[in-house]
């Protein structure tokens, strides 16, 4: 630092003691969005300047300033330090009236480092030994800054006693925001308030006395103000939807209408999303919405679900995200909202959710106009526009083998699954044989199959017509389809016993489906194509596990496959009806 700059900085600092009454100006050098960042930057600046202070601003930010000065001194300091490049070029003179609570320096831990010693000023060259040196040439040394005095418990109680009721309520509201206080906001500091104060003090590393010092009150209020400012909580009136609610406008921004939803997308990568729900409807529409919402990616399967005649709530959570949905039917209108947020932000978003719940209010007697987008259909597909349905990792085919809903399928579809479903119903693995490539599933709730497979253990002659019933495009279609082909020869590609080759163009989703003869009896189960070892099999070549091998394994497990009773060739449409009744979609989920 140049000697002239230090002379002015230190000289003005010394002069402050004699002009305290007029010192209401500061040189504001920067502002930070959070208290922690403000404290860190104030500490950094204190290594250079002896008169650094930090204040909370009404905007929720935290200012770092030099001073205090008279207005004239502040202007001179700002001009000189800017010209020397010692402070940012946008630093300016600020009136102390704009500052709120002081956060720096506070207490012994915030002691500001003393300024570097000013370089010694040389004696005038013409001065002879013994000659008096002019006073202006004597180096001036700034006194070490003194820390603000620490309040004793008695002083803290006295300062607290001087608070107005509104100020006490503000403290309780701030403690409520931080999650430490849940009782009424009444301004009375009883045992509950004292306990919450002590909890907050412990959380921030202070002695849990249950009485906040002046500095602690300032810190609490400043932190909460900054948090609310960052969230941008404000009341939004959505006229098209007929809804009033507080939304975190610092985290979300209006995106588009897509009835029955008003979409608010994430803002600046916050990961937070909001849906406002508004539509006309009755109880059937409410229940359809309840069912459809549970199939969306934004509603994870883990979480509480509650539904009544007039409303529902859905909570969902996984390692990645969490969500909450509520909807209510009143006067022929269904209105509600969904909040979606990253799981890592759960603690913070609980405050947002509480504010949204408390402020939600339906307005008027109208709902979102369907002309703004496609209306919600009763089926789940009505929710697909603009929202992602939850998708399984893998889906294959299977078929019913007993009247209790047992399903035979391929083993690869159940490997490494967190959850398994049969046509959307939760299921579990009864047993699996990886060597043969088969698995048997049991539904967790009772299923009543329309048709149970019948097994024909005798293979048809070579070149006989067969069909595979399955879901070739996995969960992209809602019903099984038949793929026709012919039986080629017994034995697998490597002459494996119990296998049979088919001349048939199957797709991956068909694996696990029944291979049917012309009479509709099961003569095998389609196996996945083996693509290991760099082999690429012809599109019209498939391999199935013979029904005789299947029947043997099932019998060993205590199951008794039904023998075939049909004969003759069925019409194609009759075969399709039979296949639809016995074939199911088996899905593997995370």
N, C-alpha and C positions, 0 to 999 in steps of 0.2 A: 504494500500500500504506500502511496506517496506521502511524504512528510506533511505536505500542506493539507491533505485530506484528513489525516489523523489529527492535526491541530484543530481543525474545525469541529470534527466529531467529538473530540474529548473536551474542547473548550465549551461547546454548547452543552455537553452533558454536565459539566461542572456548573454552568450557569443556571441549570434547571432549578437548583435549590432556591434561588432568589426570585424566581418568577412563577412560582407554583400556581398562583391564582389565575394567571393568564395563559397557562399551558393547557389548551384544549385542542391542539392540533397534532396530528401524527402523520408520518410518512408510511403509507401502506405499501408493502413491497410484494405481497402475494396473498392468495387465499386458497384454502384446501377444502375438499368436500367432506372430510371426516375428521373427528377429533384426533384420532391417532396420527393421521398424516399431518395435521396442524402442529401437534406436539413435536413430531419428528423434525419438521422443517424449522420450528422455532428454536429447537435445540441446535440445529445446524447453524442458523444465523447468529445465535448467541456466541458462537466461537469466534465471530468476526466483530460484532458490535456489542457494546456493553448495555444498550438500552432497548433490548428487544422485548416486546410484549405480544401476547396473543389474546384475541377476543372472539367470542361467538357473534355471528351476524344474524340479523332477523331472517335472512334467506336460508339459514341452516348451514351455511359455510363457516369457515374459521379463518379469520384474518390474522396475518403476522405483520406487525408494524414497528416502527422506530419512534421513540418519543418518551414522554410528551414534550412538545415545544409550543412556543407562541406561534401564531400563524406565520409571522415573518421568518422566524427561525426554521420552521418546517419547510417553507418554500426554498430557503437558501440551501438547506440540507438536501432536499430532493434534487435540486438543480445540480449541485456539486457532485453528489454520489452517482447520479445518472451519467453525468459527463465523464466521470472516471471509470464507468462501467462496473461499479461495485454493487449496484442494485439493478433490477430489471428496468428496461426502458419505459415500461408502462406503469411504473410506480407513481403514486400521486399523493397529494396532501388530502388527508381525510379528517373530518370533524369527529370528535369523540362522541357526539350524539348518535352516530350510526352504530356504535359498538354496544354489545350486550354484556353477558358475563365474561369475566376475565378467566382464561384457562392457562395462561403462562405469564410469569412464573407462579407456581403454586407449591408451597411447602418446601421442605429441605431437599426432596428428591429432584426438584425442578430448578435448583440453583444454577444460574447462568454463569458460564465460564467467563472469567475476567478477560477484558480486551487485551490484546498484545501490547506490551510496553511500547510507548512512542519512542522513536529514535531520538537520541540525545541531540539537541540543537547545538551547533558549534558556536564557540565564543566569537564575538566580532574580532576580525583580524587586527584592528587597530588598538585593541584594548591592551594596555600595559599591565604588567604584574601589579596586583594590589588595587587595580582600578575597579570600581563598582560596575557590575554587569547590568545592562538595562533589564527591567523586569520582563519585557516581552520576549527576551532571548532565553529566559529560563524555561527548560522543558516542563510541561504540565503533565502530571500523572493522574489518570482517572482513578477515583477510589473504587475498590472492589464492590460490585453490586451486592446488596444484602437481600437474603431471601425474605419473602413475606412471612410474617409471624404465623405460627401454627396455632389454630384455635384449640383451647382446652375443651373438655367435655362441658364444663360449666358455661363457657363462652358460646359453645354451639347451641346449648339449650336456650340461652338468653337470646341469641339471634333467631332461633326457631320461634320463640314466643312472640317475636315482633312481626311474624308473617301474618298477612291477611288471610281470610278464609279462602279467597280465590287462589292465593299462592299455595296454600296447603292442598287444595283440590288439584292444583296443577302437579304437585309432587306425587299425589296418589295416582293421578292419571298416567304420569310417566312410569311409576312403578308397575302399574297395570300393563302398560305397553311392553315393558321388559319381561313380563311374565311372573313377577314376584308378588303381585297384589291382585286379589280377585274379589274383594269385598266392595261395598258401596263407596262411591266417590262422594264423601260428605264433609271433608275438611277436618274430621276429628281424628287425631293421631292416637288411636287406641292400641291395644296389644297386637292386633292384626297388622296395622301399619308399621308398628315398631319391628315386628318380626320380618316384614317384607323389606324394611330398610336394612336390617342386619343381613338378610340374605343377599341383597344387592351389594352391600359393602364387601361381604366375603367374596362374591363373584368377581369384583374388580380389584381384589387384593388389599382391601382396607380393613382396619380393625372393626369387627362387627359390634359396634356400640348400640345400634338401634337409633342413634341420633345423627343426622347428617350435618356435617359442617357446612359452612357457606360455600367452600370450594367444591365439596361433594355434591351439593345441590346444583351448583352451576354445571358441573360435569354431567350429572344425570340429565338435566333438562337439555343441555347442548347435544348430548348423544341421541336422545330421543328425537329432538327437532331435526337433527341431521338424517336420522333413519327415516322419519316420515317424509322429509323432503326428497330423499333418494327414491322412496316408493311412489311418491306423487299421489298419495291417497286424496281423492276428491270426489264429490258427488256428481254422477253423470245421469242425466235424464235422457233416456233413449225413447224419443217420441214414437218412432215407427213401431217399436216393440211394446210400448206402454209399460216401461219399467224404469224405476229410479233406484240407483245403487251406488255405493262407493266403490271405485275401481282404482287399482294401482297404476295410474297413468304414467308413472315413471318406468313401468315395466311392460305395459301393453299399449297397443295403439289400434284404433278401429281399422278393420281390414275390409270386410264386405258383409252383405246380407245373403243368407242362403236359408230361407225358411225351412224349419222353424227356428233357425239360429241366427244370431248376430255374432259375427266372428271378430274377436279382438286378438291380433297376432302378437308375438313376442316383439319387444322393442330393444334394440341395441344388444341382441344376443342374450337377453335375460332368461330365456327358456320358459317363460310364463305365458300361458294362454288363457283366455276367458271366452266362454260361450254364454250368451243370454238366450234363454229359451222362451219362445212366445208363439202360441198357436191356438186356434179354436179346436175344441174336441170334447169328447165325453170320457167316461171311465175306460172304455175299450181303447181309445186313443192314448190315454195315460199309460195303460198297461203295455201297449205296443211300444211306446217310447221307452218305458222301463226295460223291456226286453232288448230292444235294439241298442240302447246305450251300452249295455253290457258287452256287446260285441265289438266295441270300438277300442282302438289302440290306446286312446287317452284314458280308458277306464280299466286299469289292470285287474286281473281276476281276484287277487287277494284283497280282502277288505270287507267291511260290514255292508249289508244290503237290508233296507227296510222298505216295505211297501204297504200302504193302507188304501182304503177306498178313495181317498182324496189327494194322495201324494206319495212321494217316495224320496229316499236319499240313497246315494251310492257313494261309497268310498273305495278307492283302489290304490294299491301301492306295490311297488317292486323296487329293485335296487336302483333303477334309473329314474322313475318318476312317481308322483303321487297325484291324486285328483279327488275332488269332491263335487258331487252333483246333487241338487235338490230341485224338485218340481212340485207344484201344487195345482189341483183342479178346483176352480171356483167360478161359478156363474158361466159355465161353458167355455172357460178359457184355461189353458195350461201355461203357467209361467214359472220360470226358475232360472238357474244359472249353473255353470260348471267352471271350476277353477282348476287349472292344470299347472304343475310346477315341478322343477327338478327335486329329486329326493334329498339332495344335499342342502336345499334351502328350506327344509321342513320347519325348523324352529322359527325362522323369520316369517314364513308364509302363514303360520298359524295366526299371527296378528292380522294379516291381510284378510284371511278367511273370516275371522271373528268380526272384522269391520264390515265385510260384505254381507254376512248373515244378519247383523244388527241393522243394517241400512236398507236391505232389500225391500222394495215396496212396489206392488203392481199398481199401475195407473190406468184410469179410464176403463172402458168396456170394449176395447178392441185389441186385436192381436196383430202380429206381423202379417202383412199382406202377402199372400202367396204369389202375387205378381212380381215380387222382388226376386223370385227364384223358384225352384221346384218345391212343391209342398211335400211334407212327410207322408210317405205311404205307410200302410199298416205293416207290410213286411219289413225285415231288416234292411233290405236293399234301399229303402227310402232314405236311409241315413248316409249312404255312401258318398253322395255328392259333397265334396269339400272336406270330408273326413275319412280317415283311414280305418278300415275294419281290421280288427286283430286277425293276424294270419298265423296258421301253424307252420312249424319248421318243415314238416313233411306230411304228406297224405298219401295213403295207399288204399287198396280195396280189401274187403273181407266179406264173409257170409255167415249167416246163422246156422248153427249146428245142433241147437236144442231149443226147447220151448221156453227156457229161462233166459234167453237172450245171449247165450254163449256165442262167441264169434271166433272163427278160424281166420287167420291172416298170416302175412309174411313176417318173419322175425325182424327184418331190418327196420320196419316202421316203429318198433317199440324200443329200439336200442337208444339209450341216452336221453329218454324223454322225462321231462319234469311232470308232464300230465298227458293222459291219453283220453281221446273221446271216440265214441261210436255214434256217428250222426249227431254230434254235439253233446251227447250224454257222457258224463264222466265214467271212465272204466279203469280196470286194473288188470295186470297180467296174471292169469291163472297159472300158466306155465309157458315156457319157451324152449325150443330145441334149436340151437344155433346151427348144429351140424346138418340137420334136415332143412332148416330155413323156415320153420313155422312157429306160430305162437297162438295161444288161445286166450281170449279176453273175456272178462266178466263185467257187466255193467254194475255201477255202484247203486243205481236205482233200478227197479224192476222194469224190464222191457218185454213187450209182447210181440214177438215176430209175426208178421203176416204169413210168411212161408218159411219152413225149416228145410234145409237142403236134404235131399235123398242121395245116397252114395251108390254108384254102380261100380263094383270092384272089377268087373270084366271090361277090358278095354275094347273100344270099337275096332273094326278092321282098319288097316292102313288106308289112307286117303278118305276116310269117312269124315263127314262134315261135323265140325264142332264150333262152339262159340264161347268167348270169354266175356263175362259180365264184369264191368268195373268202372272206375272213374279215371279215364285216361288223362284228363287234364286236372287231376287232383280236386281241390276245393273250388275250382273255377266253375264247375257245373253242379247242379243241385240234384241230379238223378243219374243212376248208372246207365251205361249204354252197352250194346252188344257189338263185339267185333268178331266177325266170322272168319273161319279158316278151315284147315283140315288137319287131321292127325297124321303125322309123317311116319314116325317109327318109335319103337320102345327104346329106352336108354337115353342117358344124357349125352352131352357133347363129348364127354370123355367116357362114354359107355357106363355112367353111374347107374346102378340098379335102382328101381323105384321111380325113375324119371321117364318122361316121354317127351319127344320133340313134336313141335307144332309148326305148321306152315301158316303163320298168322302174324299180322303187323300190329303188335301190341305196343303200348306206350308205358313209361315208368309207373304212372298212376294205376295201371291195370293190375300190377303185381299184388298177389293176395286174393285176387278174384277167382270165382269158381269157373272151371272149364266144364261146359255142359255138352252132353250129347244131344242128338236130335229129339230125344224124348224128354229132355229137361233134367236128366239125372247128372249128378256131379261125377265126372271121371278124373278130376285132378284139380290142383290149385296152381295158378300161374306163379312162377318164381321170377324174381328180378333178373334182368340181364346181367351177366358177369362181364364187367368192363375192365377187370384188372389185367395187369400184364400187358397193357397196350393193345389188347384185342378189341376190335370193333366188329360186332356180329351183324349179319345182314338184317335189314329192317323187317323182313318177313319170316324171321326165325325166332321161335320162343321155346322155352322149356317149362314143363309143369311137373309137379310132384304127383305121382299116380294116386288115385283114390284108394287103392289097396294098401299102399304104404301109409296113407293118412289114417285109414280106418284102424290099422294095427297100432299106431302110436296113440290114437284117441282111446282105444279100448284099454291099453296099458295104463292110462291115466284115469280109468273109471268112467269114461264116457262111452256111450253106445250110439254111434252114428245110425241114422235111420236108413234102412236098405231101400233101394229103388223099387217102386211099385208101378211106375209108368212104363208104357211100351208104345211103340209106333212113333212116327215123326210128328212133332207139333208144328202148327202154323207159326210163322215168324212173330206175329203179334202176340200169340199166346206165350211163346217162349220169352218174349220181352217182358210180359206181365209177371211171369214166374220169376225171372231174373231180378226184376225191380223189387219184388217182395222179399227176396232173401239176401240181396247184396247191400252192403253198407259202406260208408266212407269212414275209414280209420285215420285219425289225425294225431300227430305227435307235436306237443307244444313245449315251449321252454319250461 
